[in-house]
Structure formats: C-alpha cells, structure tokens
Amino acid sequence: MDLSCFKAYDLRGRVPDQLNPNLAERIGRAYVEITGARKVIVGYDIRLSSPEIADALSSGLMAAGADVYDIGLCGTEHVYFATSHFGMDGGIMVTASHNPRDHNGMKMVGPESRPISSDNGLNDIRDRVPEPFEDAPRQGKYETLEVMAPYVDHLLGYIDASALKSMKIVVNAGNGGAGLVIDALEQHLPFEFIKVHHEPDGHFPNGVPNPILPENRAATADAVLEHKAAMGIAWDGDFDRCFFFDETGRFIEGYYIVGLLADQFLRKTGGGKVIHDPRLTWNTLDLVKAAGGEPVESKTGHAFIKQRMRDEDAVYGGEMSAHHYFRDFAYCDSGMIPWLLVAERLCQSGQPLSSLIDARIEAYPASGEINRTIDNPPKVIQAIEEIYGAEAKAINHVDGLSVEFDDWRFNLRMSNTEPVVRLNVESRADQALMEEKTAELLNEMDRLNRA
C-alpha cells in the first residue's frame, strides 16, 4: 500500500495513485482508532477530487464509530473554527492547498483544533492504515453543519465596524474557496470589492492558486491599478494564507505584514506576547516593543508556532510566509482576519498602505527569502558559521543559523524536503549594505558548494 502521501505535518499526494477514496476510507478508520475521536468535523476544498475523497473519509470515520459533522466546501480555517467552536473531538480538511491540480491531501486536528503531525499521532495513523479493520459495534451518524454564519460573526469581532469607511479592495480568490467568505462578509462591510478569479473552480482556469509565485501576481496588481483600489488581497486555494498588494499594485513581502498586524493587534489588546519566526526579525521586534508587547521567537512552521502560541498564551503570531495566527482563533492561522485588520488600519490612519509599509522597508530593508540548491547543506551552513561567527554580536540556532551584527543580520536554514538552503538578510536602514551582504553570502555559499 502506497502511503507516500503522509508528510511531516499533513497528507499530500497525487490522485489517484497516492491518494484515492479507498485509502481515504481507511485513513478515516485509522484516525478514529488512534485518536479516539467520537465527533469529527469534515470539510473540503474546491479540488475536483475533494467531494469524493471527503465522502470516503466520512464513511471510514463512521464505520469506526465516530459521528461526522460535514461542513461542506470551505477553507481550512473553517475546520479549525468549527472544531473548537462546537467543541468537537477533531477535524479533517480535505485539501492540497496550492499544490498542482491533480493532487489532494488532508490536514488533521484534534480537540481545540490542536494540529496532528508526525510527532503526535500522524505517523501512528499512517502505520495503522494498512492493518485489518473491523466495524465498530455502533456506527457513527452523519450530519451536515452550517458554520459560515458563526464564523463570519467571529471574524467581524476582530475589528471595530464603526471605524470602517468606504474603499475599493481587489480580492483575488484564485478560483479557490476565499470568494465564498468574501460574499458572506460583503453585506457587513462598507467596502466595494473588485472580484478577480472569484468563482470556485477546481479546474484552476487561471492557474494553481498560489500568489507567492511572481507569475500569479499580475492579475491582482493590474486590477488594483485599473480600479484605483486602496489595496489588493490574494489567497491560496484553501485560503489559510493571504497576500497583500498596496495601492500602487506592489506586492508586499510577508515580513512587513507581520509587523503591521502585530502593531494593529497590540493597539487593541494593550500588550501581550507576539510569536515570530527567526528568518527576519528586526522590524517585528521594533514594532512589538514600541506597542507594549513582548516578542517571542519560535522555530518556523505551523506546528511549532501554534504550540508556542499556546505555551506563551500569545495574542498573535506571524510568519513571513503569510501565515498569521490568533489566540482567539484557537491559536490557529487565518487568511481572513489579517486583511480585515489591515483594512481597519487604513481606515483609522488615513494613510495609504504604501506609506505604512515604505517607512518599515526603509528602516529595515530585507532581501526576501533566496533559495540555493546545495549538495551538502549542513556542511555549508557550518562553514558559513565559522566564517561569520567570530565577529558576530550574537548567534542562535532556534531555526537554522541566525547571525547578528550591529547593522545587519542573516538567517540560513535548510529545507526539510529538498537539498536547498534558504537565506534571509536584513539591515538597519541601509539598502546598499543589505544588498552587498546578500551577494557576499551567496558567493560564499556557491564557493563552499564547489569546494
């Protein structure tokens, strides 16, 4: 039995050879046996294979004795919300997010929407799947559950509706599921939405919904300029990540959105802890401290960030990869709460998004993440530490190698899945220094790789 769809944090694979209804049914049975869940939320994304896989998954869950609450076509965060809001034992989202069209997968959570990954049950579920199963004495029941109304109410609770003003916002769902939420929110907000690639369509007629790819950004940027919109927002297929464009159509790096959201959120809470990843940090540290918050560094990745959020009872957590986490959202990530907070900030400040962001880019110019294929990543990273470590002000290994000097810093980390190292460089208000050090590090990495 091919179980290659089981990854470290979720399931992803090609349909039907790596994931299919037969396997999905067995996964449902194994999920119940390993977790002991008795009430399980099931949702699915817009992929053409998703309804059939979700049906088979539900059959397996019920055969093992669990009651299934089907929330239908939705985003990953609907499953997170429904699992915690309705007090369920777990939830499973059928999605492959921004993977190619012929792929599918699953994201699993337990009680309180705590993530299930390889170190806390996912490997056990994988190992149980090939073994024989017997039906439970009591079959689980099946119900559909309406989640959009309470979910929309929850989203609106993050903003002060009285502070909002009329403005144009471009929204690009990438033919994923985000358009369903925009349509549900629209009646509650004074915004005029310019809808791009809005209809859910698993054929992905406008390409795979992954706005992090530069070739997928033009439609949003062009619409912002054409309609003179205040900003543009684009989502991936299951909309757990959102991406921002300012009023000039410029794509904004996720790093600067983390700082903006931390600042906006801390203005509401009056303080609290904020979790951030180690790749780029200075802008976030500056804004969090200035707003009376306490920054806490965590290893990159949603399972690590969510656990650290719980451990620290943090109000907000942000990764530069466009994942944003909220305490009151079961410490989970949402692709909808962030843009509502940014829209609120635009209305309150009277400033265009470009000026809010430009000030931060000037203060802390950053390289953005640069990937390099390296034959022996650990060896190269160790050599870089030896070269730069002697004169460094600080070094840490929270996630890869972070090296800090008075006026610039960098993070170098390995990919979990491929022979690639990822470099991020930033400086204090010195674009030329940042560019110089980025080029210098890349040259050193290439030299070491050839050695």
N, C-alpha and C positions, 0 to 999 in steps of 0.2 A: 504493500500500500504506500503510495507516494504521499509523504507528509511534509514535503518541502515548503508548503505554504505557511508553516508555523515559523514565525520570526521571533526576535527577542521581545518585541512589545505588542505584536498583533499578528494577524494572519493576512498574507497577500500572495496571490498566485494567479497563473493563467487559467482561464475557464475554457474547456472542461478538464484538461489533463491534470492540473494541480489543485483545482477546487471545483466541485460539482455537487449536485443535490444529494447523491448518495453519501459523499464524505460529510456534507453539511449536517445530514441527519445523524450521523454517528458523532459528530462534534457536539451536537445538542445533548445527546445522551451522556457523553463523557463530561460535559460541563456540569450537568446536574450531579452526577456521581462524585465528582471531585469537589465541587463547591458546596453541595448540599442545598442549593437554592430551591425554593418552592414557589417563588413568584418572580418571573423574569420578564423584563421589557425587551421587545424585539422591534427594531426599526431597520430601514434600508434606504440606500441612496438611489440615484437616478439611472444607474447602470442597467442595461437591458437584462442581464442575468440576475439582478438583485431580487426581484419578487420570488422567483423560483427557488433560489438558494435560501431566502428567508422562510419560505413555506416549509422546505425540507428541514431546516434548522428547528423551526417551531414544532414539527412533528416529532423530532428526536427529543426535544425538551419535554413535551407532553408524555411521550412513551416512557420516559424516565420518572414521571410523576410530578413534574413542575407545571404550574399554571402559566400560560403565556398571555401577556398583555401586548397586543400588536398595535404600535403607534403609526405603522404605515410608512409612506415616503417621507423622509425627514433628513435632518442633518445629524451628525454625530453628537452635537451638543444637546439635541432633543432627548437622546437616550440618556446622557448624563443627567439632564434636568429631571426627566421622568423617573429615573431610578431613585434619585434622592428625594424628590418632591413627594412621590407617592409611597415612599418607604418600602421599596421593593428589595428583594434579596440580590438582584443583579440585573445586568442589561447587556445586550449584544447588538451592535450596529453592523449591518452588512454593508461594507464599503471598501473600496480600494483608493479612496481619496483622489489623488492626482495621478495615479498610475495609468498605463495605457488602457484603451477602451475594452480590450478582451481580457482584462484582469478583474478579479474581485478579491474580497477579503473580509475580515471581521475585526472589530475592536471590542474587547470584553471588559466589563467592570463587575465588581462585587457590591456588597452593601455600601451605602453612602457614596456610590459611584467611585469607589477606590479602584484604580487600574489593576487589571490582572495581566502580569507579564511573566517572562520566563523564570524569574526568581521567586514568584509567589503563586504558582499554580498553572501557568500556561504550558510548561513542559510536562506537568503531570497530566493535563488534559490531552496533550499530544500523545503521550505514552499509553493512555487508556483507549484511545480511538480504535486501534487495530484489534483489541481483545473482544471476545464474545460479549453480547449484551442480552439481558432478559428484561422484558417489560415490567414496569412497576405494578404492584397489585392495584393501585389506584392511578388511573390515567389522569394526567393534568387536564384542566379545562382551557378553552380558548376564548379570549375576549378582545374586542378592539377598544382602544382607549384614546380619547381626544386629549391631546396635550398642547395644541397650539395656543388656545386661549390663556391658560395659566402661565405658559412660557412667555407669551407676549407681555402679560401683566408684570412678570418678573423682570423682563428686560427694561420696561419703562420705569421700574423702580430705581434704576441706577442714575436717572437724570432728572433735572428739575424742568418739567414741561413748561412752566411759566417763563423760563429764561430763553426758550427757543424762538427763533424768528424765521421768517420765510427765506429760503435759499434753495438754489438748484444743486442737486447732488447726482452725479453719474453713478449708477450701480451696475456692475457687470458680474452676473452670476456665472458666466462661462457655461451656460446651459446646464449648470448643476442645480442644487436644491435651494440656494440662497434666495432666489426670486420669490419662493413661497412665503418666506418670512417677511421680505420687504412688502409684499402685497398685504400681509396681515398687519404690519406696523403702520402702513401708509395712512389709514384713517385717523390715527392717533397723533400724527406729526404734521407740522406746518410746511414740510419740505416738498419741493417739486422734484420727483425722481425721474431722471433720464435713464430709461431701462435699455441696457445693451445685452445681447445674448441672454435674454431674460427667461425664456421658456425652458423648463426642464426637458432635456433630450439626451438620452443615453447613447445616441449615435455620435454625440460630440461634433456637430456640424462645423463648429468654429475651432476645432482642436481640443486637445485634452485641457480641462480647466486647471491650469497651473500658472498663476500670474507671476511666479518667481522667474519664469523663463522670459527673457527680454522680448522674444518674438511674439509673446502673448499680451504685451502691454499696450500695443499701439491703439487697439480699439477703444480702450478706456481713455488714454491720453488724448486721442483725437476728438472723442465726444466731449471731454471737458472743455477743450478749446472751442469747438463748434458751438456749444450751448452756453459758453461763458459761465460754467458751473463753479461753485465755491470749492469743490473737491470731487475726486473720483474714488470709488472703492471697488475692488475686485476680490473675488473669493475663489478658493479651490472647490472641487466638486462637492465635498461634504461640509463645506464652509466652516471648518474649525480654525482656518487661518484667513485673515483679511489683510489686504494690501492697499496702501494709500497713494493717491496722486494729488498734488497741490493744484491750485487754480491755473498754473501755467502748463499743466499736463505732465509735470516732472514726477517720476516715480520716487517715493521717499523710502530710504533704507529703513528696515525694521528697527534698527538700533535707536534711531531718533524718535520713533513712535513709542518705544518702551519708556523713554524719559518723559515724553509728553503725557502719556497715560498715568505714569506714577505721580507726576506733579498734579494732574487733574484729580486723581483719586484721593491723594493726600489732602488736597484742599477741602474735600468733603468730610474725610474722617478725622482731620486734625492731627494725624500721626499714624503710626503703625509700621510694621515691618514690610519691606518690599523685597521679593526674591528676584535675583537677576543671574544671568549666566556669565561666565568669565571671559567670553571672547572679546567683547568691547565693553568697558565699564565706566570710564571717567565721566561721561555725560550723565549717565544714570546716577552715579554716586553724588554728583554735584546737585542735581535737581532733587533727589530724595532727601538729602541732608538739609537743603535750603527750605524744603516744605515741612520740615519737622519729623521726617520719617527715619527709619533705620534700615539701611541696605544690608542684605544678606546674600552672599554668593553661593550658588549651587552648581553642581555638575549639570551640563547641558542634557536635555532630554525630558520628555513629559513625565515619565515615571519618577525621575529624580526630583523634578521641580514640584510636582504635586505632593510628594512625600515631604519635601522640605517646607512647603506651604503649610501642611498640617502640623508638622513638628514645631514650627515657629508661630503658628496662627497668623500668618501674613495676610494682609488685606489684598495684595495684588502681587502677581509675578509676571515677568515678561522675558521672552527670548527674542533675540534679533531675527529669528526665523519666522516671525509673525505669529507665534503662539502667545496668547495672553490669558492669564489665569486669575480667577477671582474667588476670594474666600466664600462669599455668599452664593457662589455658583458651584457649591460642593467642591471647592478648590480646583475646579476643572477649567479647561480652556474654552473660550467662546470666540467666535468670529463675528458676533453681532454686538456685544457690549462695547468693544473698542470704538467702533465708528460712531456709536451714539455718544460716547464721552467726548470724542474729538469734535463732533458737530456741536455739542453743548459748549465746548470751549471756544469755538469760533464765534458762536452767538454771544457769549459772555464778554469776550475780549474785544470784539470788533476788529480784530486783526485778521488779515488773510493767512491761510495755512503756511504759505511760503515764508512769511516773515517770522512766524513762530519757529519754523524749522531752521531757517537760514542762520538765526542767531546761535543755534546749537551746533550747526555744522561748522561755523566759523570758530566757535570756542573749542570744538573737539573734532577736527577733520579725521575721517576714517577711511580705510582702504576698501571696506566691504570685504566679504569672505572670498578668498582666492584659493582655488583648488590646484594642487600639483600632484601628478602621478609620480610616485616614488617607489623604487624597488624594495627598500628596507626602511619603512617609516620609523621604527624605534631607534635604529642606528642614527638616522639623520637628525631626529629630534634631540637625541643625547648629544650629538656633536654640536648642534646649534646652542644647546645649553652651556656646553664647555666654552664655546667661543664668546658668548654674550654674558654669561653668568658672572664672570669675575668683577665686572664694573657695574653690575646691576644694583639698583636700590632695593629691589625686592624680587623674589622668585616664588611662585607657588605652583602646585601640581593638582589643584582642585579638578581641573579638566584639561589634560594635556600639559603643556608648558606655558605659563604666563611669566613674562619678564618685564620689569618696570624700571624705567629711568626717570629722571626729574621731568623731562619734557616730552617723552614718548614711551610707548609700551607696545608689546605684541603678545599674541596668543597663537600657539601652534599645536594642533591636535590631530590625531589620527581619525580617519573614518572607521566606523565599526564594521563596514561591509565591503570595503574595497581598498586597494593599495594606494590610498590618496591621503595627503596631509592638507589641512585647511589652515590658512594663515589669515589673521586679522591684525592690522596695525592702526594705531591712533596716536595723535599728538595733542599738545596743548597749543591751540591757536596758531599752528604752523603747518600749513598745507604742504609747503615745499619739503619740510623735514619729513613729514609723513610719507610723501611720495619717494623721497630719497631712501629712507629706511626700508620701505616696502621693496623697492628694486634691489637694494643691497641684500636683503634676506632671501629673496627669490634667487638671486645669483649664487648665494652661498648654498642654498638647497640644491640647485642644479649641479654645482661643483661637487658637493658631497655625494650626490646620487651617482655621478660618473666615476667617483673615486673607487 
